[in-house]
Amino acid sequence: MQKIKSLMARQGLKSPQESMADLSPVENLRIPSKEELRELREQPIDPQAEQEIIDSIEEVYFSNDSFDMVQHELEKLPPELNLQELEEYRDKLKRQQAAVSKKVADLILEKQPAYVKELERVTALQTNLQLAAVICTNARRQLSVAKEGFTEASLGLLANQRRRQLLTGLLKSLRTIKTLQRTDVRLSEMLEEEDYPGAIQLCLECQKAASTFKHYSCISELNSKLQDTLEQIEEQLDVALSKTCKHFDVSHYTKVQLAYTLLGKTQTAMDQLHMHFTQAIHNTVFQVVLGYVELCAGNADTKFQKMQYKDLCTHITPDSYIPCLTDLCKALWEVMLSYHHTMQWHEEHDKQETTPTPEDAAAAESDELAVDRSYVKKKLEHGLTRIWQDVQLKVKAYILGTDMSNFKYDDFIVVLDVISRLMQVGEEFCGSKSEVLQESIKRQSVNYFKNYHRARLEELRMFLENETWELCPVKSNFNIAQLHEFKFMGQCRSPSVSPSRQAASLSSSAQEELSLFQQYQREGNPFEMHMEHKEEETEDVLASNGYESDELEKSVYQDYDSDSDVPEELKQDYVDEQTGDAPLKSVPRETMRTKKKSDYNLNKTNAPILTNTTLNVIRLVGKYMQMMNILKPIAFDVIHCVSQLFDYYLYAVYTFFGRNDMPVPSPSLQAHGSREAGTARVVGPACLYESSGLGLISSRLRTTLNRIQESLIDMEAVGENAGVHGPAEDRKEKVPSPHLSQLVVLTNSGTLYGLAQRVVATESLVFLAEQFESLQSHLDAMMPAAKKPFLQQFYSQTVSTASELRKPIYWIVAAKAIDYEQMLLMMAGVKWDIREIMSQHNVYVDVLLKEFEQFNKRLGEVSRHVRIPLPVSNVLWEHCIRLANRTLVEGYANVKKCSNEGRALMQLDFQQFLMKLEKLTDLRPIPDKEFVETYIKAYYLTENDMEQFIKNHREYSMKQLANLVNVCLGSHINKKARQKLLAAIDDIDRPKR
């Protein structure tokens, strides 16, 4: 290479770079000299040989310019030098050098025209560059002039103004950003103040502003923070919404609704509100019950918190049951009242909203508001039923969680009262009939009432078996409306209203027209009422020392509270059933002196005759009616039990006093009737009773007593085959037949065989029947329509038969009070076949009249202890007179021989008896007067008339008719006629056999 370079130097050639550097615009390119070219041509020209020489050159020589070939060749020398070899190697190198040089020279010569041409182009370019430099110089000079004259003076001002405007806008944005950065503090303050609408409004404005400046990096973070704040506000708003479920506040709820409107989530808010109400009901009842359970459990280590509500209700103790139920209903009332206020708020809010002008945007907004309002209205109306259903289910679980069968009556009535009030709330809340509550309380009521009624029947049996049938001294103006058990009827005539509501309705006439939600809209609670009315009520029904003087009775009527609240049918005083006479409230002494002797109450006022047991039954009926009044679904069960109380009392009075003691009691009431007939066999001829049937109970009464015995009386409890007949379940519903107290003596003739006790027992039953009659309209109103025939049948077949017991009960007294047997014996000793008309009656008439005088005297003595009402005295006198008259007929029928004068003597005796008897009694007409007179006069009948008489007068026994025929034999009837008449009598008697 060095050689090439030296060659080029010798030839005057330069590298292109050097040539370009030294080139001037007018300089020409130098061409190699001919000597140089010739020298190069002298080298071998064999291309192949030349190429072989070049190829033999070591590669290292072609590597780079920094290669040190001298060093390379020196290093290749062997340790021992050989001159010949060196020279040969040197020659080789020279040949290689010459070949390379020649090759280079050839290449240079080959490219010389292109080289020359390129140099010309370079020269032209240089010329153009010099011209461009001159133009640029001139332009710069002119631009400098323009800059000094225009740009710096005018455009500089404009640029500064633009920069100022940009900076002013930037400053405004920075101030807005600074304000946005401070909104967190203000939002927190507004949330603490519960200004939710303001907070949401501010947050939305901040979000709008932040979206304007979103190109700033700091604002993107702020926007995210505002979104989090808005979500936090929604959470707090939800909490605020839940607070309205228990304590509704108008301003608070208005803020919350406005806030949700700003968020555009009105429908969501309503969904959330109903969810909160459902949750509020659950949490409220759970906390109330949990509080009582934990309080009663004390330190018991039971995990009540983790229990289900239904299981928790089973841990309520009986003592805490009513307070817990009351608090439960109070808490639920608060929730329902809040819902009621919520609905009112939306109704008023919808009315106050004015419809905007129907422009496009405004009309669209109005449509959206209308949709929201419609949704809210439907949701609220639907929510009424849902919330009430939740309330019912919660209270149902509480009701059924405890067995109330052993509760005290007053406590159970309070429970019914509370539930009745709750059902009234439900009806006013959403028009519900509260089927769930009715069914649950019905189940508890039926269960409770069965046990309660069973206990009361056993209690009634105990009372009856220990009852001495003494008069219970009550005031003459006593009536059942004065008993606190019947106060509810005076307070409100509608049996569908609870007692607490009735009491509330009396406080103000204006309040009666208001619903519970209107009455307690601002304060108070409808479930606080029953506690106020649980205080003891006083009664003033007992007379002083059992008797009332005129002055005392007068003061009683002056001082006694007005009975304006007493039902009309209960204002009536005691009325005698047969006569219909109402007793005087105050009896002057002059009037008392002119009273009929047969009334036997001259020293008594007409106070009702009843016993402690009667009063007890009446109170029980009042309690039962209270239960019906509050809970109609079990009305039939209760009325059925009420009828059993009356049935058992009636059966007891009949069992104690209506049949005579027999050695072996018969299980059939049909035999009871025969025992009445059997009574006569002790005191007189059987025909007196069997033929007349006066002592037998009526078929209607017998049917009633049979029904009572079969359905209510457990005859096996005292029978020999006790427990064998009938399943145990049937016997559970029955009560053993009562036994008369040993203190009651019915065999003493001095007391007219317990007449005082019989009067008290029988008349107390009649009084009880009258009270039932007065209650019929109330019971009928409570009774379901399908069951009303039962009530009507009970009244027509049972209650109305009470007075019919007078006959069999007083018959026993009448049958024993007069010695009819002695009279028959005395009549048998009289000679009736006399031949002359007598002017003096027989002694047996005086003896009989003395018996009646003694009877009258004893009645007077009994009346000093117990008032004997006119119907009772009439029945007693009627029985005695009938028995006496039939004894007379029986005596006359025993006569073997009798003349016309003897028949006249019979008439004389009977007329004497009637004349004296009419002075002892005011009973008119005299019973069975025609029975005796007709029999006596039949003696004078002819054969044909006698035959007709026998056919028409079947009230006489066969013996009496046969005796009549036999006595007439020989006087005006022959033997053939006698046979004919006896055959007629036998024909009449044959169907009876």
SVG drawing of the C-alpha trace seen along z (x, -y; Angstrom):
<svg xmlns="http://www.w3.org/2000/svg" viewBox="-185 -50 208 109">
<polyline fill="none" stroke="black" stroke-width="0.4" points="0.0,0.0 2.8,-2.3 4.2,-1.6 0.9,-2.4 0.7,-5.6 4.3,-6.5 3.4,-5.7 0.4,-7.9 2.6,-10.6 5.0,-10.4 2.3,-10.6 0.8,-13.7 -2.5,-11.9 -4.3,-12.5 -7.0,-10.8 -10.5,-12.0 -10.7,-13.6 -7.4,-15.4 -8.5,-16.3 -11.8,-17.7 -10.0,-19.7 -7.5,-21.2 -10.0,-21.7 -10.8,-25.2 -13.7,-26.3 -11.3,-26.8 -8.9,-23.9 -8.6,-21.1 -8.0,-17.4 -4.4,-16.1 -4.0,-13.1 -1.2,-10.5 1.8,-10.8 2.7,-8.4 5.9,-7.3 4.0,-6.1 1.5,-4.2 4.3,-2.7 6.2,-1.5 3.1,0.2 2.6,1.8 6.0,3.3 5.0,5.7 4.0,9.2 0.7,9.1 -0.4,12.7 -3.6,12.2 -3.6,15.8 -0.1,15.7 -0.7,12.4 -3.8,13.7 -2.0,16.7 0.7,14.4 -2.0,12.3 -3.8,15.4 -0.5,16.6 -0.4,13.6 -1.1,14.4 -4.5,13.4 -3.0,11.4 -1.8,8.8 -5.4,8.0 -6.6,7.6 -6.2,3.9 -3.9,0.9 -2.5,1.3 -0.9,4.6 2.9,4.5 4.2,6.6 7.9,6.1 7.3,7.5 5.3,10.3 8.0,11.3 10.7,11.0 8.8,13.3 8.5,15.9 12.3,16.2 13.7,19.5 16.2,19.7 18.9,20.4 19.0,18.1 19.8,19.3 20.8,16.6 19.6,18.4 16.2,19.1 16.0,15.6 16.7,14.3 14.2,16.6 11.6,15.5 12.5,11.9 12.1,12.4 8.7,14.0 7.6,11.0 8.8,8.7 6.8,10.5 3.8,10.4 4.3,6.7 4.7,6.0 1.6,8.0 -0.5,6.0 1.0,2.7 0.1,3.5 -3.4,4.6 -3.9,1.3 -2.5,-0.7 -4.9,1.0 -7.9,0.3 -6.9,-3.3 -6.6,-3.7 -9.9,-1.9 -11.9,-4.4 -10.2,-7.6 -13.0,-9.0 -15.6,-8.5 -13.3,-10.1 -12.9,-13.2 -16.6,-13.5 -17.3,-13.4 -14.8,-16.1 -16.6,-18.3 -19.9,-17.8 -18.2,-18.6 -16.9,-21.8 -20.4,-22.8 -21.8,-22.1 -19.2,-24.2 -20.2,-27.1 -23.9,-26.7 -23.1,-26.6 -21.2,-29.9 -24.3,-31.5 -26.6,-30.1 -24.4,-31.5 -24.7,-35.0 -28.5,-34.7 -28.7,-33.6 -26.5,-36.4 -28.8,-38.9 -31.9,-37.2 -30.5,-37.3 -29.8,-41.0 -33.3,-41.7 -34.8,-39.5 -32.8,-41.4 -34.3,-44.6 -37.9,-43.2 -37.3,-41.9 -36.1,-45.2 -39.0,-47.1 -42.1,-44.7 -41.7,-41.5 -40.2,-42.8 -42.5,-45.8 -46.0,-44.4 -46.1,-40.6 -44.2,-40.6 -47.1,-42.5 -49.7,-40.1 -47.7,-37.1 -47.5,-38.6 -51.3,-39.3 -52.1,-35.7 -49.7,-34.4 -51.5,-36.7 -54.9,-35.3 -53.7,-31.7 -52.2,-32.4 -55.5,-34.0 -57.5,-30.9 -55.0,-28.7 -55.3,-30.7 -59.0,-30.3 -58.7,-26.6 -56.2,-26.3 -58.6,-28.1 -61.4,-25.8 -59.1,-22.8 -58.2,-24.2 -61.9,-24.5 -62.5,-20.9 -59.7,-19.8 -61.4,-21.3 -64.9,-19.8 -64.2,-16.7 -64.3,-18.7 -67.5,-20.4 -69.1,-17.1 -68.2,-15.5 -69.8,-18.5 -73.0,-18.2 -73.2,-14.5 -72.8,-15.1 -75.6,-17.6 -77.7,-15.0 -78.0,-17.4 -78.0,-14.6 -79.6,-16.6 -77.0,-19.3 -74.2,-16.8 -75.4,-15.0 -75.9,-18.3 -72.4,-19.4 -70.9,-16.1 -72.6,-16.0 -71.5,-19.6 -68.0,-18.7 -68.1,-15.7 -69.4,-17.9 -66.5,-20.3 -64.0,-17.6 -65.1,-16.2 -64.4,-19.7 -60.8,-19.6 -60.1,-15.9 -57.1,-16.8 -55.2,-17.7 -53.6,-14.6 -54.5,-15.7 -58.2,-15.9 -58.4,-12.2 -57.5,-11.2 -60.0,-13.7 -62.8,-12.4 -62.2,-8.9 -62.3,-10.2 -65.6,-12.0 -67.1,-8.8 -66.1,-7.0 -67.6,-9.9 -70.9,-9.6 -71.1,-5.9 -70.4,-6.6 -73.2,-9.2 -75.5,-6.5 -74.6,-4.1 -75.3,-6.7 -78.5,-7.6 -79.6,-4.0 -78.9,-3.9 -80.9,-7.2 -83.7,-5.6 -83.7,-2.6 -84.2,-4.9 -87.6,-6.0 -89.0,-2.5 -89.3,-2.8 -89.6,-6.5 -90.9,-8.5 -89.8,-12.1 -91.3,-14.3 -88.3,-16.6 -85.8,-13.7 -87.8,-11.6 -88.2,-14.6 -84.5,-15.1 -83.9,-11.4 -86.4,-11.3 -85.1,-14.5 -81.6,-13.0 -82.7,-9.9 -84.5,-12.0 -81.3,-13.9 -79.6,-10.6 -82.4,-9.5 -83.0,-6.4 -86.5,-6.9 -87.6,-3.4 -84.5,-1.9 -85.2,-3.8 -88.7,-2.4 -87.3,1.2 -84.8,0.5 -87.4,-1.0 -89.6,2.1 -86.5,4.3 -85.7,2.1 -89.3,2.4 -89.1,6.2 -85.8,6.2 -87.1,3.7 -90.0,6.1 -87.7,9.0 -85.1,7.2 -87.7,5.5 -89.6,8.7 -86.4,10.6 -84.9,7.9 -88.1,7.6 -88.5,11.4 -84.7,11.8 -84.8,9.2 -87.5,10.9 -86.0,14.4 -82.6,13.2 -84.2,11.4 -86.1,14.4 -83.2,16.8 -80.9,14.8 -77.4,16.1 -78.2,19.2 -75.5,20.0 -77.8,20.4 -76.9,19.0 -80.2,17.2 -78.6,14.8 -78.0,17.6 -81.5,19.0 -84.2,18.7 -87.0,16.4 -89.5,19.3 -87.4,21.3 -86.8,18.2 -90.5,17.7 -90.8,21.1 -88.5,19.8 -91.0,17.1 -92.2,17.8 -95.9,17.5 -95.2,14.6 -93.5,12.5 -95.9,13.6 -98.3,10.7 -95.8,7.9 -93.7,9.3 -96.7,9.6 -97.7,6.0 -94.2,4.7 -94.1,6.8 -97.4,5.2 -96.2,1.8 -93.0,2.1 -94.9,3.5 -97.4,0.7 -94.5,-1.8 -93.3,-0.1 -96.8,-0.1 -97.4,-3.7 -94.2,-4.7 -95.3,-2.9 -98.7,-4.7 -96.9,-8.0 -94.7,-7.1 -97.8,-6.6 -99.4,-9.8 -96.2,-11.7 -96.2,-10.3 -99.9,-11.1 -99.4,-14.7 -96.2,-15.1 -98.0,-13.9 -100.8,-16.4 -98.3,-19.3 -96.3,-18.6 -97.3,-20.8 -97.0,-19.6 -94.3,-21.5 -94.9,-23.1 -95.1,-20.5 -92.0,-21.4 -89.9,-18.6 -87.4,-18.3 -89.9,-19.2 -92.5,-16.8 -89.9,-14.0 -89.0,-14.8 -92.7,-14.9 -93.3,-11.5 -90.4,-10.1 -91.7,-11.6 -95.2,-10.1 -93.7,-6.7 -91.8,-7.0 -94.9,-8.1 -97.0,-5.3 -94.3,-2.8 -94.0,-4.2 -97.8,-4.2 -98.1,-0.6 -95.1,0.5 -96.5,-1.1 -100.0,0.4 -98.5,3.8 -96.2,3.3 -99.2,2.9 -100.2,6.5 -96.6,7.8 -95.8,5.9 -99.0,7.0 -98.3,10.6 -94.9,10.4 -96.4,8.9 -99.0,11.7 -96.4,14.4 -94.2,13.0 -97.1,12.7 -98.4,16.1 -95.0,17.7 -95.1,15.9 -98.7,17.0 -98.1,20.6 -94.8,20.7 -96.4,21.0 -99.0,23.4 -101.7,21.1 -104.0,23.8 -103.0,23.1 -103.2,19.4 -105.6,17.5 -108.8,16.4 -108.1,12.7 -104.6,13.2 -106.0,15.0 -108.7,12.4 -105.9,9.8 -104.1,11.8 -107.3,12.0 -107.8,8.3 -104.3,7.5 -104.7,9.8 -108.1,8.4 -106.7,4.9 -103.9,6.1 -106.4,7.5 -108.3,4.2 -105.0,2.5 -104.6,4.9 -108.0,4.2 -107.4,0.4 -103.9,0.9 -104.7,2.8 -108.3,4.1 -107.1,7.6 -109.3,10.0 -106.1,11.4 -106.8,15.0 -103.3,16.0 -103.9,14.4 -107.4,15.6 -106.4,19.2 -103.5,19.1 -105.5,17.5 -108.4,19.8 -106.1,22.8 -104.9,21.5 -108.4,20.4 -110.0,23.8 -107.2,25.5 -107.4,23.1 -111.2,23.1 -111.5,26.8 -109.3,27.0 -110.9,24.0 -114.4,25.2 -113.6,28.7 -112.2,27.1 -115.2,24.8 -117.6,27.8 -115.7,29.6 -115.8,26.5 -119.5,26.1 -120.0,29.7 -118.1,29.0 -120.2,25.9 -123.4,27.8 -122.3,30.6 -121.4,28.1 -124.3,25.8 -126.7,25.6 -129.3,23.7 -129.4,20.7 -130.6,17.4 -127.8,15.2 -128.7,11.7 -128.7,9.4 -130.3,6.0 -133.8,5.9 -132.6,4.0 -129.9,6.6 -129.4,7.3 -126.5,9.0 -125.4,5.8 -124.1,4.7 -121.5,7.6 -118.2,6.5 -118.1,9.6 -121.0,8.0 -119.7,4.5 -118.5,5.0 -122.1,5.2 -122.9,1.8 -119.7,0.2 -120.4,1.2 -123.2,3.2 -121.1,4.4 -119.7,7.8 -116.9,7.4 -115.0,4.7 -112.5,5.5 -113.1,4.3 -110.1,2.0 -111.5,0.4 -114.9,0.1 -113.5,-1.7 -111.6,-4.0 -114.7,-4.7 -116.5,-6.0 -113.9,-8.7 -115.0,-10.9 -117.8,-10.8 -115.6,-12.4 -112.9,-9.8 -115.3,-7.0 -115.2,-8.1 -111.4,-8.2 -109.3,-5.2 -106.5,-4.0 -103.9,-5.5 -105.7,-8.9 -106.1,-8.6 -102.5,-7.7 -100.9,-9.6 -98.8,-11.9 -98.4,-10.1 -99.6,-7.2 -100.0,-3.5 -103.3,-1.5 -101.7,1.4 -101.3,-0.6 -105.0,-0.6 -105.6,2.9 -103.2,2.5 -105.2,-0.5 -108.4,1.5 -107.0,4.4 -107.6,2.6 -110.1,4.2 -113.7,3.2 -116.0,2.9 -119.5,4.2 -122.4,3.2 -124.9,6.0 -125.2,7.5 -127.9,6.3 -127.0,5.3 -127.4,8.3 -129.5,10.0 -132.5,7.7 -133.3,4.2 -135.4,1.7 -137.5,-0.8 -135.1,-3.6 -132.0,-1.5 -133.7,-0.4 -134.6,-3.9 -131.1,-5.1 -129.8,-2.3 -131.9,-3.5 -130.9,-7.1 -127.2,-6.4 -126.7,-3.7 -125.0,-4.7 -127.0,-5.5 -127.8,-2.4 -127.9,-4.4 -125.2,-2.1 -127.2,1.0 -128.9,2.8 -132.7,2.4 -133.4,6.1 -131.2,6.1 -132.9,3.2 -136.0,5.2 -136.3,6.4 -137.3,9.9 -140.5,10.8 -142.6,13.8 -142.7,16.2 -146.4,17.2 -148.0,14.0 -145.8,11.5 -146.1,9.3 -143.1,7.1 -142.3,6.5 -142.3,3.1 -139.0,1.6 -140.0,0.2 -143.1,1.7 -145.0,-0.7 -146.3,0.9 -149.9,0.2 -149.5,2.1 -147.8,5.0 -150.8,5.4 -153.2,5.7 -151.1,8.2 -152.5,11.7 -151.9,14.2 -150.7,16.7 -147.7,14.5 -145.9,15.2 -143.4,12.3 -145.0,9.7 -141.7,9.0 -139.4,9.1 -138.7,6.9 -139.0,8.7 -135.2,9.3 -134.3,12.1 -134.0,15.5 -130.6,16.9 -127.7,18.7 -123.9,18.2 -123.7,21.0 -126.2,19.2 -124.2,16.1 -121.1,18.1 -122.7,19.6 -123.8,16.1 -120.3,14.8 -119.0,17.7 -121.4,16.9 -120.2,13.3 -116.6,14.5 -117.5,16.9 -119.2,14.1 -116.2,11.9 -114.2,14.5 -116.7,14.8 -116.9,11.0 -113.2,10.8 -112.8,13.9 -115.7,14.8 -114.2,17.9 -114.7,19.9 -118.1,18.5 -119.9,21.8 -117.6,23.7 -118.1,21.2 -121.9,21.0 -122.0,24.8 -120.1,24.7 -122.4,22.0 -125.3,24.3 -123.6,27.0 -123.3,24.8 -127.1,24.3 -127.7,27.9 -125.6,29.1 -127.3,26.7 -130.8,27.7 -129.9,31.4 -128.5,30.9 -131.6,29.1 -133.8,31.8 -131.6,34.6 -131.5,33.0 -135.2,32.0 -137.2,33.3 -137.3,36.9 -137.9,38.8 -135.1,40.9 -135.2,44.5 -133.3,47.4 -131.7,48.2 -131.1,45.3 -132.2,46.1 -129.9,45.1 -132.9,44.1 -134.9,40.9 -137.9,42.8 -137.7,44.5 -137.4,41.1 -140.9,40.4 -142.2,43.6 -140.5,42.7 -142.8,39.7 -145.6,42.1 -143.9,44.3 -143.9,41.4 -147.6,41.8 -147.3,45.3 -145.6,44.0 -148.2,41.3 -151.4,42.5 -153.2,44.7 -151.4,45.2 -154.4,44.2 -154.2,40.7 -151.0,40.2 -150.9,42.8 -154.3,41.9 -153.8,38.2 -150.1,38.0 -149.8,34.7 -146.5,35.5 -144.8,36.7 -142.5,34.3 -143.6,33.2 -142.4,35.0 -140.4,32.0 -138.6,31.8 -138.0,35.5 -136.4,35.3 -134.2,32.4 -133.1,34.3 -132.4,37.4 -130.3,35.4 -128.3,33.8 -127.7,37.1 -126.5,38.8 -124.3,35.9 -123.0,34.4 -123.4,36.7 -120.8,39.4 -123.0,42.1 -120.2,44.6 -118.1,42.6 -120.2,44.0 -121.7,47.1 -120.6,50.6 -119.2,50.9 -117.2,47.7 -114.7,47.4 -116.2,50.3 -118.7,48.4 -117.6,45.7 -114.1,44.6 -112.0,42.4 -112.2,39.5 -115.9,39.3 -115.8,39.5 -113.4,36.6 -116.2,34.3 -118.6,35.5 -119.0,34.7 -120.1,37.0 -123.6,36.5 -123.6,34.2 -124.7,35.3 -126.8,33.2 -125.0,31.9 -125.6,33.8 -126.3,30.5 -129.6,30.2 -132.4,32.1 -135.4,32.8 -137.2,35.3 -138.2,32.9 -142.0,32.3 -141.4,29.2 -139.6,27.4 -142.1,28.7 -139.6,31.2 -136.9,28.7 -139.3,26.3 -137.0,23.3 -134.1,25.1 -136.4,26.3 -137.7,22.7 -134.2,21.3 -132.9,24.0 -135.9,23.9 -136.4,20.2 -132.6,19.6 -132.8,21.9 -135.8,19.9 -133.9,16.7 -130.9,18.1 -133.2,19.0 -134.5,15.5 -131.0,14.1 -130.3,16.4 -133.4,15.2 -132.2,11.6 -128.8,12.6 -130.3,14.4 -129.9,11.4 -126.2,11.0 -125.5,14.7 -127.4,14.8 -125.3,11.9 -122.1,13.7 -123.2,17.1 -122.1,18.0 -125.1,18.2 -124.7,21.9 -124.9,22.7 -127.8,20.5 -130.3,23.4 -128.4,24.9 -128.9,21.8 -132.6,21.6 -133.0,25.2 -131.2,24.7 -133.6,21.9 -136.7,23.5 -136.0,27.0 -133.9,26.3 -134.0,22.7 -137.8,22.5 -138.2,25.8 -136.7,24.4 -140.0,23.3 -141.5,26.7 -139.3,28.1 -141.6,26.4 -144.2,29.1 -142.2,32.2 -140.1,30.4 -143.1,28.9 -145.2,32.0 -143.1,33.9 -143.7,31.3 -147.4,31.2 -147.6,35.0 -146.0,35.2 -147.4,32.0 -151.0,33.3 -151.9,36.6 -154.0,37.9 -153.8,41.5 -155.5,40.5 -158.2,38.8 -158.9,41.9 -159.1,44.0 -161.5,41.5 -163.6,41.5 -163.7,45.3 -165.3,45.1 -168.2,42.8 -171.6,44.4 -172.9,43.3 -176.1,45.4 -178.1,43.1 -181.8,42.5 -182.1,38.9 -180.4,35.7 -177.7,34.5 -177.2,30.9 -173.8,31.4 -170.7,32.3 -168.4,35.1 -165.4,34.8 -162.8,35.8 -163.5,32.4 -162.5,30.6 -159.4,32.7 -158.5,32.1 -159.0,28.3 -156.9,28.4 -154.2,30.0 -154.4,27.2 -154.4,24.6 -151.3,26.2 -149.8,26.2 -150.6,22.5 -149.0,21.8 -145.8,23.7 -145.7,21.8 -145.8,18.6 -142.9,19.8 -140.9,20.7 -141.6,17.4 -139.9,15.6 -136.6,17.1 -137.2,17.3 -139.6,15.3 -142.1,17.6 -143.1,16.0 -146.6,16.1 -146.1,18.8 -144.5,21.0 -147.3,20.7 -149.8,21.2 -148.1,24.4 -147.9,25.7 -151.6,24.9 -152.6,26.3 -150.8,29.6 -152.2,29.9 -155.7,29.1 -155.5,31.4 -154.2,34.2 -156.9,33.5 -159.7,33.5 -158.4,36.7 -158.1,38.2 -161.8,37.3 -162.7,39.0 -160.7,42.0 -162.5,42.1 -165.8,41.8 -164.8,44.6 -164.1,46.9 -167.7,46.7 -169.4,50.0 -172.9,48.8 -174.3,45.4 -177.8,43.8 -179.0,40.6 -178.8,39.0 -175.3,40.3 -174.5,38.6 -176.0,35.4 -173.8,35.7 -170.7,36.0 -171.8,32.8 -172.2,31.1 -168.8,32.3 -167.2,31.0 -169.0,27.7 -167.9,27.2 -164.4,28.0 -164.5,25.5 -165.9,22.7 -163.3,23.0 -160.5,23.6 -161.3,20.4 -160.6,18.4 -157.1,20.0 -156.1,19.4 -156.6,16.9 -156.1,19.5 -159.0,19.3 -160.6,21.3 -160.1,24.2 -158.2,26.9 -160.1,30.1 -163.3,28.8 -165.2,30.2 -163.3,33.4 -165.0,34.1 -168.4,32.6 -168.7,34.5 -167.8,37.8 -170.4,37.2 -173.1,36.2 -172.4,39.3 -174.2,41.3 -177.5,40.0 -176.9,40.8 -179.0,43.3 -177.6,46.3 -177.1,44.6 -175.7,41.5 -173.5,43.6 -172.1,45.3 -171.4,42.0 -169.9,40.7 -167.4,43.7 -166.3,43.0 -165.9,39.3 -164.2,39.2 -161.0,41.1 -159.4,39.0 -160.9,41.4 -159.3,44.7 -160.9,48.0 -161.4,48.7 -163.3,45.4 -165.5,46.0 -166.2,49.6 -167.0,48.6 -169.4,45.9 -171.2,48.6 -171.3,51.1 -172.6,48.5 -175.4,47.5 -176.5,51.2 -179.9,51.7 -180.9,48.1 -181.3,47.2 -179.0,49.7 -179.7,53.4 -177.3,56.3 -177.5,56.5 -176.7,52.8 -173.9,53.3 -172.3,56.0 -172.6,53.8 -171.0,50.8 -168.2,52.9 -167.5,54.3 -167.2,50.8 -164.8,49.9 -162.8,53.1 -162.7,52.1 -161.3,48.7 -158.7,50.3 -157.6,53.0 -155.4,50.8 -153.4,49.7 -152.4,53.2"/>
</svg>
